Protein backbone atom coordinates (compact mmCIF):
# COMPACT_ATOMS: atom_id res chain seq x y z
CA UNK A 1 0.00 0.00 0.00
CA UNK A 2 2.87 2.40 0.77
CA UNK A 3 4.18 1.99 -2.76
CA UNK A 4 0.75 2.81 -4.20
CA UNK A 5 0.48 5.89 -1.93
CA UNK A 6 3.88 7.19 -3.00
CA UNK A 7 3.36 6.56 -6.72
CA UNK A 8 -0.13 8.05 -6.92
CA UNK A 9 0.83 10.95 -4.66
CA UNK A 10 3.88 11.72 -6.78
CA UNK A 11 1.89 11.58 -10.01
CA UNK A 12 -0.90 13.76 -8.58
CA UNK A 13 1.65 16.27 -7.31
CA UNK A 14 3.36 16.43 -10.70
CA UNK A 15 0.04 16.81 -12.53
CA UNK A 16 -0.53 19.97 -10.46
CA UNK A 17 3.09 21.16 -10.43
CA UNK A 18 3.85 21.15 -14.16
CA UNK A 19 0.98 23.46 -15.24
CA UNK A 20 1.66 25.67 -12.21
CA UNK A 21 5.31 26.04 -13.21
CA UNK A 22 4.37 26.84 -16.82
CA UNK A 23 1.71 29.31 -15.75
CA UNK A 24 4.01 31.19 -13.40
CA UNK A 25 6.74 31.39 -16.02
CA UNK A 26 4.15 32.69 -18.50
CA UNK A 27 2.66 35.33 -16.20
CA UNK A 28 5.02 38.18 -15.53
CA UNK A 29 2.63 40.29 -13.51
CA UNK A 30 0.92 41.93 -16.46
CA UNK A 31 -2.84 41.97 -16.10
CA UNK A 32 -4.76 39.79 -13.70
CA UNK A 33 -2.99 36.88 -11.99
CA UNK A 34 -3.79 33.39 -13.25
CA UNK A 35 -7.27 32.26 -12.28
CA UNK A 36 -7.61 30.43 -8.98
CA UNK A 37 -10.50 28.53 -10.58
CA UNK A 38 -8.12 27.05 -13.14
CA UNK A 39 -5.61 26.13 -10.43
CA UNK A 40 -8.19 24.42 -8.22
CA UNK A 41 -9.69 22.61 -11.21
CA UNK A 42 -6.26 21.21 -12.04
CA UNK A 43 -5.86 20.18 -8.38
CA UNK A 44 -9.22 18.41 -8.46
CA UNK A 45 -8.35 16.58 -11.66
CA UNK A 46 -4.93 15.57 -10.29
CA UNK A 47 -6.34 14.45 -6.95
CA UNK A 48 -8.95 12.32 -8.69
CA UNK A 49 -6.05 9.86 -8.67
CA UNK A 50 -6.96 9.33 -5.01
CA UNK A 51 -10.18 7.69 -6.17
CA UNK A 52 -8.31 5.59 -8.74
CA UNK A 53 -5.71 4.47 -6.19
CA UNK A 54 -8.25 3.57 -3.49
CA UNK A 55 -10.39 1.67 -6.00
CA UNK A 56 -7.37 -0.20 -7.35
CA UNK A 57 -6.26 -1.06 -3.82
CA UNK A 58 -9.79 -2.22 -2.94
CA UNK A 59 -10.13 -4.33 -6.07
CA UNK A 60 -6.62 -5.81 -6.31
CA UNK A 61 -5.18 -6.01 -2.80
CA UNK A 62 -8.36 -6.19 -0.74
CA UNK A 63 -10.42 -8.60 -2.82
CA UNK A 64 -13.06 -6.00 -3.71
CA UNK A 65 -13.77 -4.78 -0.16
CA UNK A 66 -12.43 -1.80 1.78
CA UNK A 67 -13.70 -0.10 4.91
CA UNK A 68 -14.25 3.63 5.18
CA UNK A 69 -11.35 4.57 7.48
CA UNK A 70 -8.63 2.59 5.67
CA UNK A 71 -9.84 4.11 2.37
CA UNK A 72 -9.89 7.58 3.93
CA UNK A 73 -6.42 7.09 5.40
CA UNK A 74 -5.03 5.99 2.07
CA UNK A 75 -6.62 8.97 0.34
CA UNK A 76 -5.29 11.41 2.92
CA UNK A 77 -1.80 9.89 2.67
CA UNK A 78 -1.84 10.32 -1.11
CA UNK A 79 -3.02 13.91 -0.60
CA UNK A 80 -0.14 14.58 1.80
CA UNK A 81 2.41 13.25 -0.71
CA UNK A 82 0.82 15.32 -3.50
CA UNK A 83 0.83 18.36 -1.21
CA UNK A 84 4.52 17.93 -0.43
CA UNK A 85 5.32 17.65 -4.15
CA UNK A 86 3.22 20.77 -4.76
CA UNK A 87 5.11 22.72 -2.07
CA UNK A 88 8.48 21.61 -3.44
CA UNK A 89 7.40 22.55 -6.96
CA UNK A 90 6.24 25.99 -5.79
CA UNK A 91 9.52 26.61 -4.00
CA UNK A 92 11.45 25.53 -7.11
CA UNK A 93 9.24 27.73 -9.27
CA UNK A 94 9.97 30.74 -7.09
CA UNK A 95 13.70 29.97 -7.01
CA UNK A 96 14.10 29.30 -10.74
CA UNK A 97 11.92 32.12 -12.02
CA UNK A 98 12.85 34.78 -9.46
CA UNK A 99 9.14 35.50 -9.41
CA UNK A 100 8.05 37.90 -6.66
CA UNK A 101 4.63 36.36 -6.11
CA UNK A 102 3.89 38.24 -2.89
CA UNK A 103 4.89 41.58 -4.39
CA UNK A 104 2.87 41.11 -7.58
CA UNK A 105 -0.11 39.76 -5.68
CA UNK A 106 -0.01 42.68 -3.23
CA UNK A 107 0.24 45.19 -6.10
CA UNK A 108 -2.74 43.55 -7.79
CA UNK A 109 -4.87 43.70 -4.63
CA UNK A 110 -3.90 47.31 -3.93
CA UNK A 111 -4.83 48.24 -7.52
CA UNK A 112 -8.22 46.53 -6.98
CA UNK A 113 -8.77 48.59 -3.84
CA UNK A 114 -7.91 51.81 -5.69
CA UNK A 115 -10.29 50.85 -8.52
CA UNK A 116 -13.05 50.44 -5.93
CA UNK A 117 -12.39 54.00 -4.81
CA UNK A 118 -10.67 53.22 -1.53
CA UNK A 119 -8.37 56.10 -0.55
CA UNK A 120 -6.81 57.86 2.41
CA UNK A 121 -6.40 56.03 5.69
CA UNK A 122 -8.27 52.95 4.52
CA UNK A 123 -5.90 52.54 1.56
CA UNK A 124 -2.86 53.20 3.73
CA UNK A 125 -4.04 50.54 6.21
CA UNK A 126 -4.54 48.06 3.37
CA UNK A 127 -1.10 48.86 1.94
CA UNK A 128 0.41 48.25 5.40
CA UNK A 129 -1.43 44.94 5.58
CA UNK A 130 -0.02 43.98 2.19
CA UNK A 131 3.49 44.99 3.29
CA UNK A 132 3.10 42.72 6.32
CA UNK A 133 1.91 39.91 4.03
CA UNK A 134 4.97 40.34 1.79
CA UNK A 135 7.28 40.23 4.81
CA UNK A 136 5.58 37.10 6.14
CA UNK A 137 5.60 35.42 2.73
CA UNK A 138 9.36 35.90 2.47
CA UNK A 139 9.72 33.46 5.39
CA UNK A 140 9.65 29.83 4.14
CA UNK A 141 8.21 28.68 7.49
CA UNK A 142 5.15 30.83 6.69
CA UNK A 143 5.07 30.27 2.92
CA UNK A 144 5.42 26.48 2.82
CA UNK A 145 2.51 25.60 5.16
CA UNK A 146 0.42 28.25 3.41
CA UNK A 147 1.18 26.59 0.07
CA UNK A 148 0.39 23.13 1.47
CA UNK A 149 -2.98 24.37 2.74
CA UNK A 150 -3.90 25.41 -0.80
CA UNK A 151 -3.97 21.82 -2.06
CA UNK A 152 -4.61 19.60 0.96
CA UNK A 153 -8.29 20.50 1.52
CA UNK A 154 -9.01 19.48 -2.07
CA UNK A 155 -7.33 16.14 -1.39
CA UNK A 156 -9.21 15.71 1.87
CA UNK A 157 -12.50 16.36 0.07
CA UNK A 158 -11.70 13.85 -2.68
CA UNK A 159 -10.55 11.34 -0.03
CA UNK A 160 -13.84 11.65 1.88
CA UNK A 161 -15.92 11.20 -1.25
CA UNK A 162 -13.79 8.28 -2.43
CA UNK A 163 -13.92 6.51 0.93
CA UNK A 164 -17.68 7.01 1.18
CA UNK A 165 -18.32 5.63 -2.30
CA UNK A 166 -15.77 2.83 -2.41
CA UNK A 167 -16.63 1.31 0.97
CA UNK A 168 -19.66 -0.08 -0.83
CA UNK A 169 -18.32 -3.11 -2.70
CA UNK A 170 -21.23 -2.90 -5.17
CA UNK A 171 -20.11 0.58 -6.31
CA UNK A 172 -17.99 0.04 -9.43
CA UNK A 173 -17.29 -3.61 -8.62
CA UNK A 174 -14.10 -5.18 -9.93
CA UNK A 175 -14.32 -6.73 -13.36
CA UNK A 176 -14.28 -10.50 -13.35
CA UNK A 177 -12.69 -12.07 -16.39
N, C-alpha and C positions, 0 to 999 in steps of 0.2 A: 504494500500500500504506500509506503514512503516513496518508492520509486515513482509511482503514479502521481503522487502529490507534487513531487519535484518537477517532473516532466511537464505536467499540465500547468502548474504554476509558472514555470519558466516560459512556456509557449504563450500563455495568457499575458504575462508581463511584457513579452516582446511584441505581441500584437498591439498592445497599447503604446509601447515605447517608440516603435519605429515611426508611426504617423506623428506622434508628438514631436519627435526630433526633427522630422521634415517640416512640420508646421512652424516650429520655432525658428528654424533656419530661414524659412520663407517670409516670416513676419518680422519686419525690422522696426516696428513701432509706428508705421504709417497707417492711419485709419484705425478702425476698431480692432481690438485684440481678437484672436481666433475665438469662435463661438464655443461657449461652455457646453452647449447642447451637442455639438459635434464631438467634443471630447468625451462627454459622458455616454454618448451613443457608442463610441468606439470601445469604451470600458465595458459597457453592457454586452456588446458582441464578443469581446475577448473573454469576459468572465462567464459567458455561456459554456465555456469549456468545463466549468465546474459541474454543470449538469451532465455533460458527456462523460466526464471522469467518474462521477458517482454512479451513473448508469452502467458504465463499463465494469466498474468494480462490483456492483451488485450482480450483474449478469454473469461475469466470468469468475470472479474469486469467491463470491458469496452464494452461488447457485441460484440466483434469481431473487434473493431476499436480502433486504437491508433494513435495519431499524432506523428510526428518525435521528437519534443522537449520534450514532456512528456516521451517518450520511452527512449530518450537519457539521460534525467535526472535520470530516474529510474536506468538505466544501470550504470551511473557514481556513483550514490549513493551506489549501490551494490559493485562497484569497490572500493570505499572509505572504506566501512566496511571490505571487504576482505583484503585491504591493511593494515588497522589497525590491523587486526588479524595476518597478516603476520609479521608485525613489532613486535608485542608482542611475537609471536612465536620465532622470531629471537633473541630477547633480552633474552627470557627464555632459548633458546638453548645455547647462549653464557654463561649465568649464570650457568646453570646446568652442562654443559660439561667442563667449564673452557677453552674452545677452544680459542686460540689466532688467530682469523681469519686474522687480519691485519698483524700480524707478519709472519704467514705462507704464506699468499698471497704475501707479499713483498719479502720474501725469494725466492719464486717461480719465481717471475718476475725478480729479480736480477740474478738468475741462468739462466734464458732465455737470458738475456742480455750478460752474460759471454759466453754462448754457441754460441751466434752470433759473438763473438770475440770483443765485446766492452770492452775497458780497459782504464786505465789512468784516465784523467780528466772527460771524458764522463761517465765512470762507477761511479766515485766518485759523480758526479752531480746526477746521477740516484739514487744512494744509499741515498743521502741527500733528494731527492724527496720522496723516499719510507719512510724514517724516519719521514718526515713531514706528510705523509699520515697516518702512524701508530699513531702519536701524535694526529692528527685530529680525527681519527677513535675511539680513546679512549674516546672522548667526545660524550655523548649520543645525545646532541643537533645537532651534525654533523651526527652521525651514523644513527639515527632514520629516519630523512628525506631522507637520502641517500638510506636506505632500502625501504622506501615507494615508492621512485621513480623507484625502480627496477620493481615493480609489477603494479603500476597504469597505465603506458602507455599501457600495454597489455589490461587492463580493459577498458581503453578509446577506444582503437581500436575495441574491441569486442562490446562495447556499440554503437559506430558509425555504425558498420555493422548491428547490431541487429535493431537499430532504422530505418536505411535505408530500411531494408528488411521488417520489421514487420509493417511499416506504411501503407503498401499495404495490405488491408484486404483480397485480393485474394491469398496472399502468405501464404501457410500452413493454410488454413481456419480452423476454429474450426469444430470439428466433430459434426454432428447433429445426435441424436439418436432417 
